[in-house]
Amino acid sequence: MQNVVVYIVNEKGFAPINKDNFVSFEKLGVGTLLPDFITKRLNFFGYKNIKFIEESINSQIINAETTNYEFAVIINLKNPFIDAKLLDKMILLLQKSTDYDMCTSEGAIPGTEPDSVVRVAACGDKQVSELNKLTIMHDTQSRYNSQLNLRKFKRIKIFKYLAESIKNIEQLEIDELMTLFASKEVFEKIISYCEDISLTYLSECPYCNSAIEPLRATVSQPMIGFIPDSKAYYYQCSNCKLVVLSPTIASEDTAKLYDIYTQEGQEQSYYLQQKRRYRCYELATKMISDLVPKELSGIDLASGSGTFIYYLKEYYPLWNVMASDLPQTLQHFKYPEGIKTKALNFSKENIGDNEYDLISSWEAIEHMPFSAFEEYLNKIYAALKPNGVFVFSTPNFESPFGQAWDLWNVCAPHHLLVFTKSWFDNFFAKDSRFELVGFETESEMLTEYESWFKYFAQTSKNFESKAQATIFLEMLRDETMSNNFKELLSKKKWGMEMIVAVRKKS
């Protein structure tokens, strides 16, 4: 394509929402690998004239640098798997058109689409956004429902493995890539987060030994990306309705799933400023306040950034709750003055012995295999005083709102289990250790609805889901409608996170 110049916009990394901690591609291990990969891919498919720029493209750049070319292609570096067939089609349509000077696309797998193709001669003094635009339809997302852009750290890690390990992967067309990602060897590497992990395929429910059936997402994709929807990796028990990851990951290997790529560059200040879980904490503390002493002793497991500890310091100062987490996590975060901390790997160590009135655990139990969940409950039982309370949160598979957007699916492989209210009802009704004493739901996602529903509107598999996402976005922008919707979710207990309280039987 000698009459075409390709501009690759290099953002050089990620600027988190709180702007405190820019994370470069260099730090993530792809500073050279990523531009080399996209250059080789474009070269292989016939695009030799490539220029990297560090700002959004505009007509001045086009006018100054493209006088010898008929068309300019604009690509973001975070979209490395450019669909050459789509790009060829976009250029051909502009060549044949006398009405349009810019072409964009819709319906490509995210991470494979060029931002646009523009006719150089039409730019003049115009901004690129002012050109007459033609949007063409593509069908790869409707066929594969995958995600190849590198706008998540986790996908950077997967990309790094693929680019370094699979010879000539940059030469594969999109259909060939999807076949590769669905192959047993590559699928298992992706679902194991590119770590040396022992995988076990489940043939039955680990709780009740009944048959399990595959679940397939039709709207969203897992944040790790790459896996086409032809591959099932979550299964639901036909009897008790527990949802499990299969192949699943051994308990001793789960720590390998957490590294710089899972942090997404967010510092503690981001989580504390957001206060996104405060509504969960408010519901939880209200639910259990009459069940625990006014001056209690407790421990918060896997405290992370410490948002629950900060919440208690502000609203329940008489509750003496210790923060606990892995040693490296405790070193990374700061906690309120006067708060005790405990380095603890509860998958390998005991939590305590008959010493706590309250144990809390936020978004943790879904991160362990079922055998570890059972052992976890045993350790909590041993650590609680008589009539002590364990309060925890976890995603709610039965939430119609969550099911509408496949939110049970987005955290593979980090979520090994997905629970339901009916499962907890049945489990604790039969359990000799605990009785169920409280249940609420909340939807943290609604604090960031703008980014979520824009994402669904852009990346969902079909037109119906994209249209529904657009409608939801406008509805949630209306304060009255948004409040009414949140009230409905609360009243029906349809929230995407369950908040569950159980009490130790004396």
C-alpha positions as CSV (number, residue, x, y, z in Angstrom):
1,M,0.0,0.0,0.0
2,Q,2.4,2.7,-1.2
3,N,-0.3,5.4,-1.3
4,V,-1.1,4.8,2.4
5,V,0.6,6.2,5.5
6,V,-0.2,4.7,8.9
7,Y,-0.1,6.8,12.1
8,I,0.1,4.9,15.3
9,V,-0.8,6.9,18.3
10,N,1.5,5.9,21.2
11,E,0.1,6.8,24.6
12,K,3.2,5.2,26.2
13,G,1.2,3.6,29.0
14,F,-1.7,4.3,31.3
15,A,-2.8,7.3,33.3
16,P,-5.1,5.9,36.2
17,I,-8.3,7.7,37.1
18,N,-6.7,9.3,40.1
19,K,-3.8,10.6,37.9
20,D,-1.3,9.8,40.7
21,N,0.6,7.0,39.1
22,F,1.3,6.9,35.4
23,V,2.3,3.3,34.4
24,S,4.4,3.0,31.3
25,F,4.5,0.2,28.8
26,E,8.2,-0.1,29.7
27,K,7.2,-0.9,33.3
28,L,4.7,-3.5,32.1
29,G,7.3,-5.2,30.0
30,V,6.1,-4.2,26.5
31,G,7.8,-0.9,25.8
32,T,9.6,-2.3,22.8
33,L,7.6,-5.5,22.2
34,L,4.3,-3.7,21.5
35,P,5.4,-1.2,18.8
36,D,7.6,-3.9,17.2
37,F,4.7,-6.3,17.1
38,I,2.2,-3.8,15.4
39,T,4.9,-2.7,13.0
40,K,5.6,-6.3,11.9
41,R,1.9,-7.1,11.6
42,L,1.3,-4.1,9.4
43,N,4.4,-4.7,7.3
44,F,3.3,-8.3,6.8
45,F,0.0,-7.3,5.4
46,G,1.5,-4.7,3.1
47,Y,1.5,-1.5,5.1
48,K,5.1,-0.2,5.0
49,N,4.8,3.5,5.7
50,I,4.4,3.8,9.4
51,K,4.8,6.8,11.7
52,F,4.5,6.8,15.5
53,I,3.1,9.9,17.1
54,E,2.6,10.8,20.7
55,E,-0.6,12.9,20.4
56,S,-4.1,12.6,18.9
57,I,-4.0,12.9,15.2
58,N,-5.1,16.2,13.6
59,S,-5.3,17.8,10.2
60,Q,-2.1,19.8,10.8
61,I,-0.1,16.6,11.2
62,I,-1.7,15.1,8.1
63,N,-1.1,18.2,6.0
64,A,2.5,18.5,7.1
65,E,3.6,14.9,6.7
66,T,1.3,13.1,4.2
67,T,1.6,15.1,1.0
68,N,2.9,12.1,-0.9
69,Y,0.0,9.8,0.2
70,E,-3.6,9.4,-0.8
71,F,-4.9,8.0,2.5
72,A,-3.8,8.2,6.2
73,V,-4.7,5.4,8.6
74,I,-5.0,6.2,12.3
75,I,-4.4,3.4,14.8
76,N,-4.0,3.3,18.5
77,L,-1.0,1.3,19.8
78,K,-3.4,-0.4,22.3
79,N,-5.1,-2.1,19.3
80,P,-2.2,-4.3,18.2
81,F,-4.1,-7.1,16.3
82,I,-5.3,-4.9,13.4
83,D,-7.7,-6.7,11.2
84,A,-6.0,-6.3,7.8
85,K,-9.1,-7.4,5.9
86,L,-11.1,-4.7,7.6
87,L,-8.5,-2.1,6.9
88,D,-8.3,-3.1,3.2
89,K,-12.1,-2.8,3.0
90,M,-12.1,0.7,4.6
91,I,-9.5,2.0,2.1
92,L,-11.3,0.4,-0.9
93,L,-14.6,2.0,0.1
94,L,-13.0,5.5,0.3
95,Q,-11.3,4.9,-3.0
96,K,-14.6,4.3,-4.6
97,S,-16.5,7.0,-2.8
98,T,-17.0,10.6,-3.9
99,D,-19.2,11.5,-1.0
100,Y,-17.0,10.6,2.0
101,D,-13.5,11.5,3.1
102,M,-13.3,9.5,6.3
103,C,-14.1,5.9,7.1
104,T,-14.6,4.3,10.5
105,S,-16.0,0.8,11.5
106,E,-18.3,-0.8,13.9
107,G,-18.6,-4.5,14.9
108,A,-14.9,-5.5,14.9
109,I,-13.4,-7.3,17.8
110,P,-12.1,-4.6,20.1
111,G,-8.3,-4.3,19.6
112,T,-8.5,-5.2,15.9
113,E,-10.1,-2.0,14.5
114,P,-8.3,1.0,13.0
115,D,-9.6,4.3,14.5
116,S,-10.2,5.7,11.0
117,V,-9.0,6.1,7.4
118,V,-9.0,9.6,6.0
119,R,-8.5,11.0,2.5
120,V,-5.4,13.3,2.8
121,A,-6.5,15.7,0.0
122,A,-9.8,16.4,1.9
123,C,-8.1,17.6,5.1
124,G,-7.1,21.1,4.1
125,D,-7.8,23.3,7.1
126,K,-10.4,20.9,8.5
127,Q,-10.0,18.9,11.6
128,V,-10.3,15.1,11.1
129,S,-13.5,15.1,13.1
130,E,-15.1,17.5,10.6
131,L,-14.7,15.3,7.5
132,N,-17.7,13.5,6.0
133,K,-17.7,10.1,7.6
134,L,-18.8,6.7,6.5
135,T,-19.1,4.0,9.1
136,I,-19.0,0.4,7.8
137,M,-20.2,-2.7,9.6
138,H,-17.9,-5.6,10.4
139,D,-19.0,-9.0,11.9
140,T,-16.1,-10.4,13.8
141,Q,-17.3,-9.4,17.3
142,S,-20.7,-11.0,16.6
143,R,-19.0,-14.2,15.6
144,Y,-16.4,-14.4,18.4
145,N,-17.3,-12.0,21.3
146,S,-13.7,-11.5,22.3
147,Q,-11.5,-8.6,23.5
148,L,-8.0,-8.0,22.1
149,N,-7.4,-4.3,23.0
150,L,-4.8,-3.6,25.6
151,R,-6.7,-1.2,27.8
152,K,-6.4,-3.5,30.8
153,F,-3.2,-4.5,32.4
154,K,-4.3,-8.1,32.5
155,R,-4.5,-8.1,28.7
156,I,-1.0,-6.6,28.5
157,K,0.2,-9.7,30.4
158,I,-1.6,-12.1,28.0
159,F,-0.4,-10.2,25.0
160,K,3.2,-10.3,26.2
161,Y,3.1,-14.1,26.6
162,L,1.5,-14.6,23.2
163,A,3.9,-12.3,21.4
164,E,7.0,-13.8,23.0
165,S,5.9,-17.4,22.9
166,I,4.1,-18.0,19.6
167,K,6.2,-17.7,16.5
168,N,4.9,-15.4,13.7
169,I,1.6,-14.8,15.6
170,E,1.6,-11.3,14.1
171,Q,1.1,-12.8,10.7
172,L,-2.2,-14.5,11.6
173,E,-5.6,-13.2,10.3
174,I,-8.4,-12.7,12.8
175,D,-10.1,-16.1,12.1
176,E,-6.8,-17.8,12.5
177,L,-6.1,-16.0,15.8
178,M,-9.5,-17.0,17.2
179,T,-8.8,-20.6,16.3
180,L,-5.4,-20.4,18.0
181,F,-6.9,-18.8,21.2
182,A,-9.5,-21.6,21.3
183,S,-7.0,-24.4,21.0
184,K,-6.5,-26.4,24.2
185,E,-2.9,-25.4,24.7
186,V,-3.3,-21.7,24.3
187,F,-6.7,-21.5,26.0
188,E,-5.2,-23.2,29.1
189,K,-2.3,-20.8,29.1
190,I,-4.7,-17.8,29.0
191,I,-7.1,-19.2,31.6
192,S,-4.1,-19.8,33.9
193,Y,-3.1,-16.2,33.5
194,C,0.1,-17.3,31.7
195,E,1.4,-18.7,34.9
196,D,2.8,-22.2,35.7
197,I,-0.4,-23.4,37.3
198,S,-2.0,-26.8,37.8
199,L,-5.4,-26.9,36.1
200,T,-8.2,-29.4,36.9
201,Y,-11.2,-29.9,34.6
202,L,-14.3,-30.5,36.7
203,S,-16.8,-33.2,35.6
204,E,-19.3,-32.5,38.4
205,C,-20.2,-30.0,41.1
206,P,-17.6,-29.9,43.8
207,Y,-20.4,-29.4,46.4
208,C,-23.2,-31.8,45.6
209,N,-21.6,-34.0,42.9
210,S,-24.3,-33.2,40.3
211,A,-23.8,-32.6,36.6
212,I,-22.5,-29.2,35.6
213,E,-23.6,-27.3,32.4
214,P,-21.6,-24.7,30.4
215,L,-22.4,-21.0,30.6
216,R,-21.6,-18.7,27.7
217,A,-21.5,-14.9,27.7
218,T,-23.4,-13.1,25.0
219,V,-22.7,-9.5,26.1
220,S,-19.4,-9.0,28.0
221,Q,-16.0,-10.5,27.9
222,P,-13.5,-11.5,30.6
223,M,-11.1,-8.7,31.5
224,I,-8.2,-11.0,30.5
225,G,-9.6,-11.0,27.0
226,F,-8.6,-13.1,24.1
227,I,-10.8,-16.1,24.7
228,P,-13.6,-16.5,22.0
229,D,-17.1,-17.4,23.2
230,S,-16.8,-20.8,21.7
231,K,-14.9,-21.8,24.8
232,A,-16.8,-22.3,28.0
233,Y,-15.0,-21.8,31.3
234,Y,-17.8,-21.2,33.7
235,Y,-20.2,-24.1,34.5
236,Q,-23.3,-24.1,36.7
237,C,-24.5,-27.1,38.7
238,S,-27.8,-28.4,37.4
239,N,-28.9,-29.1,41.0
240,C,-27.6,-26.6,43.6
241,K,-26.8,-23.9,41.0
242,L,-23.3,-23.2,42.2
243,V,-21.1,-21.7,39.4
244,V,-17.6,-22.9,39.1
245,L,-14.6,-22.1,36.9
246,S,-13.4,-25.1,34.9
247,P,-10.6,-25.8,34.4
248,T,-10.1,-24.7,38.0
249,I,-7.0,-23.7,39.8
250,A,-5.4,-25.4,42.8
251,S,-5.5,-23.5,46.0
252,E,-1.8,-23.5,46.3
253,D,-1.5,-21.7,42.9
254,T,-4.1,-19.0,43.4
255,A,-1.5,-16.5,44.7
256,K,0.2,-16.6,41.2
257,L,-2.9,-14.8,39.8
258,Y,-2.0,-11.6,41.6
259,D,0.8,-9.3,40.4
260,I,1.4,-5.8,39.0
261,Y,-1.0,-6.6,36.2
262,T,-4.0,-7.1,38.5
263,Q,-3.4,-3.8,40.3
264,E,-4.4,-1.7,37.2
265,G,-2.1,1.0,38.4
266,Q,-4.5,2.3,41.1
267,E,-3.1,3.6,44.3
268,Q,-4.7,3.5,47.7
269,S,-5.9,7.1,47.3
270,Y,-8.1,6.1,44.4
271,Y,-10.0,3.5,46.4
272,L,-10.4,5.8,49.4
273,Q,-11.5,8.8,47.3
274,Q,-14.1,6.6,45.5
275,K,-15.7,5.3,48.6
276,R,-17.4,2.9,46.2
277,R,-17.9,0.2,48.8
278,Y,-19.2,2.4,51.6
279,R,-22.8,1.6,50.7
280,C,-21.9,-2.1,51.2
281,Y,-20.3,-1.4,54.5
282,E,-23.3,0.7,55.6
283,L,-25.7,-2.2,54.8
284,A,-23.4,-4.7,56.5
285,T,-22.8,-2.8,59.7
286,K,-26.5,-2.0,60.0
287,M,-27.4,-5.6,59.6
288,I,-25.0,-6.9,62.3
289,S,-24.8,-4.0,64.8
290,D,-27.3,-5.6,67.1
291,L,-25.6,-9.0,67.0
292,V,-22.1,-7.9,68.2
293,P,-20.8,-6.1,71.3
294,K,-20.7,-2.3,71.1
295,E,-16.9,-2.5,71.8
296,L,-15.9,-5.5,69.8
297,S,-12.7,-7.1,68.7
298,G,-12.4,-8.2,65.1
299,I,-10.3,-8.9,62.1
300,D,-10.8,-7.9,58.4
301,L,-9.4,-10.5,56.1
302,A,-7.6,-9.5,52.8
303,S,-8.0,-5.8,53.8
304,G,-6.2,-4.6,50.6
305,S,-6.4,-0.8,50.4
306,G,-8.2,-0.8,53.7
307,T,-11.5,0.9,52.8
308,F,-13.5,-1.0,55.4
309,I,-10.9,-0.2,58.1
310,Y,-11.2,3.5,57.1
311,Y,-15.0,3.3,57.1
312,L,-15.1,1.8,60.6
313,K,-12.6,4.4,61.9
314,E,-15.0,7.1,60.8
315,Y,-18.4,5.5,61.7
316,Y,-17.7,2.8,64.3
317,P,-14.6,4.0,66.3
318,L,-15.3,1.7,69.2
319,W,-15.0,-1.4,67.0
320,N,-11.4,-2.6,67.3
321,V,-11.0,-4.3,64.0
322,M,-7.5,-5.4,62.8
323,A,-6.4,-5.2,59.2
324,S,-4.8,-8.3,57.7
325,D,-3.4,-9.3,54.4
326,L,-0.3,-10.7,52.7
327,P,2.9,-9.1,53.9
328,Q,3.7,-7.5,50.6
329,T,0.2,-6.0,50.5
330,L,0.4,-4.5,54.0
331,Q,3.7,-2.9,53.1
332,H,2.1,-1.3,50.0
333,F,-0.8,0.3,51.8
334,K,-1.2,2.7,54.8
335,Y,-3.9,2.3,57.5
336,P,-5.4,4.7,59.9
337,E,-3.3,5.7,63.0
338,G,-3.9,3.3,65.8
339,I,-5.1,0.4,63.6
340,K,-3.3,-2.9,64.2
341,T,-2.2,-5.0,61.2
342,K,-1.5,-8.7,60.9
343,A,0.5,-10.3,58.1
344,L,-1.7,-13.3,57.3
345,N,-2.0,-15.8,54.4
346,F,-5.3,-17.4,55.5
347,S,-5.0,-20.1,52.8
348,K,-1.9,-21.5,54.6
349,E,-2.3,-20.1,58.2
350,N,-4.9,-20.2,60.9
351,I,-6.8,-17.0,61.5
352,G,-7.1,-17.3,65.3
353,D,-8.5,-19.3,68.2
354,N,-11.8,-18.2,69.8
355,E,-10.7,-14.6,69.9
356,Y,-12.9,-12.4,67.6
357,D,-16.4,-11.1,67.9
358,L,-16.4,-10.2,64.2
359,I,-14.6,-11.4,61.1
360,S,-15.1,-9.6,57.8
361,S,-14.2,-10.5,54.3
362,W,-15.0,-8.4,51.2
363,E,-15.0,-9.9,47.7
364,A,-12.7,-12.8,48.7
365,I,-14.5,-16.1,48.8
366,E,-15.0,-16.2,45.1
367,H,-11.2,-16.1,44.6
368,M,-10.7,-19.7,46.0
369,P,-11.6,-23.2,44.9
370,F,-14.5,-24.9,46.7
371,S,-12.2,-27.1,48.8
372,A,-10.4,-24.0,50.1
373,F,-13.8,-22.3,50.8
374,E,-14.8,-25.2,53.1
375,E,-11.5,-24.9,54.9
376,Y,-11.8,-21.1,55.1
377,L,-15.1,-21.5,56.9
378,N,-13.5,-24.0,59.3
379,K,-10.7,-21.4,60.1
380,I,-13.3,-18.7,60.6
381,Y,-15.4,-20.9,62.9
382,A,-12.3,-21.6,65.0
383,A,-11.3,-17.9,65.2
384,L,-14.7,-16.6,66.3
385,K,-15.9,-16.4,69.8
386,P,-19.3,-18.1,70.6
387,N,-22.0,-16.3,68.7
388,G,-19.4,-14.4,66.8
389,V,-20.4,-13.0,63.4
390,F,-18.8,-13.5,60.0
391,V,-19.9,-10.9,57.4
392,F,-18.8,-11.1,53.8
393,S,-19.6,-10.0,50.3
394,T,-19.4,-11.8,47.0
395,P,-20.9,-11.5,43.5
396,N,-24.5,-12.5,43.1
397,F,-25.1,-14.7,40.1
398,E,-28.9,-14.6,40.6
399,S,-29.0,-10.8,40.1
400,P,-31.1,-10.1,36.9
401,F,-29.2,-6.9,36.5
402,G,-25.8,-8.7,36.6
403,Q,-27.1,-11.5,34.3
404,A,-28.2,-8.9,31.8
405,W,-24.6,-7.8,31.3
406,D,-22.8,-11.2,32.0
407,L,-21.1,-9.7,35.0
408,W,-20.5,-13.1,36.4
409,N,-18.1,-13.6,33.5
410,V,-15.8,-10.7,33.7
411,C,-13.3,-11.8,36.4
412,A,-12.1,-15.1,35.1
413,P,-9.8,-16.7,36.1
414,H,-9.5,-14.8,39.3
415,H,-13.1,-15.7,40.3
416,L,-13.1,-19.5,40.8
417,L,-16.6,-19.6,42.3
418,V,-19.8,-17.6,41.7
419,F,-22.5,-18.0,44.4
420,T,-26.3,-17.5,44.6
421,K,-28.6,-16.5,47.5
422,S,-30.5,-19.8,47.1
423,W,-27.2,-21.7,47.4
424,F,-26.3,-19.9,50.6
425,D,-29.8,-20.6,52.0
426,N,-29.4,-24.3,51.4
427,F,-25.8,-24.5,52.5
428,F,-26.2,-22.7,55.8
429,A,-29.5,-24.5,56.6
430,K,-27.6,-27.7,56.6
431,D,-24.4,-26.3,58.2
432,S,-23.5,-27.3,61.7
433,R,-21.2,-24.4,62.3
434,F,-23.1,-21.2,61.2
435,E,-26.6,-19.9,60.9
436,L,-27.6,-17.3,58.3
437,V,-28.6,-14.1,60.1
438,G,-28.6,-11.4,57.4
439,F,-28.7,-10.8,53.6
440,E,-28.5,-7.6,51.5
441,T,-27.4,-6.7,48.0
442,E,-25.7,-3.7,46.4
443,S,-24.4,-2.8,43.0
444,E,-21.0,-1.0,43.2
445,M,-20.8,-0.9,39.4
446,L,-23.5,1.9,39.4
447,T,-20.9,4.3,41.0
448,E,-19.0,4.0,37.7
449,Y,-22.0,3.4,35.4
450,E,-20.7,5.9,32.7
451,S,-17.6,3.9,31.9
452,W,-19.3,0.5,32.2
453,F,-22.2,1.3,29.9
454,K,-20.1,3.1,27.3
455,Y,-18.0,-0.1,27.3
456,F,-21.0,-2.3,26.7
457,A,-22.4,0.0,24.0
458,Q,-19.1,-0.3,22.2
459,T,-18.1,-3.9,22.7
460,S,-21.1,-6.1,23.1
461,K,-21.6,-8.9,20.7
462,N,-24.9,-7.8,19.1
463,F,-26.9,-4.7,18.2
464,E,-29.6,-5.5,20.9
465,S,-27.1,-5.4,23.7
466,K,-25.4,-2.2,22.4
467,A,-28.8,-0.5,22.2
468,Q,-29.8,-1.6,25.7
469,A,-26.5,-0.3,27.0
470,T,-27.2,3.1,25.4
471,I,-30.7,3.2,26.9
472,F,-29.3,2.3,30.4
473,L,-26.6,4.9,30.1
474,E,-29.2,7.7,29.4
475,M,-31.5,6.4,32.1
476,L,-28.7,6.4,34.8
477,R,-27.7,9.9,33.8
478,D,-31.1,11.1,34.9
479,E,-30.9,11.5,38.7
480,T,-34.6,10.6,39.4
481,M,-34.6,7.5,37.1
482,S,-31.2,6.4,38.5
483,N,-32.4,6.7,42.1
484,N,-35.6,4.8,41.3
485,F,-33.7,2.1,39.6
486,K,-31.3,1.7,42.6
487,E,-34.3,1.6,44.9
488,L,-35.8,-1.2,42.8
489,L,-32.6,-3.2,42.9
490,S,-32.5,-2.7,46.7
491,K,-36.1,-3.6,47.3
492,K,-35.9,-6.8,45.1
493,K,-32.5,-7.6,46.4
494,W,-31.3,-7.8,42.8
495,G,-27.9,-6.1,43.4
496,M,-24.8,-7.6,41.9
497,E,-23.0,-8.1,45.2
498,M,-24.4,-10.1,48.0
499,I,-23.7,-9.0,51.6
500,V,-24.1,-12.1,53.9
501,A,-23.9,-12.4,57.6
502,V,-23.7,-15.7,59.5
503,R,-23.3,-16.3,63.2
504,K,-21.3,-19.0,64.9
505,K,-23.6,-21.6,66.5
506,S,-22.8,-21.9,70.2
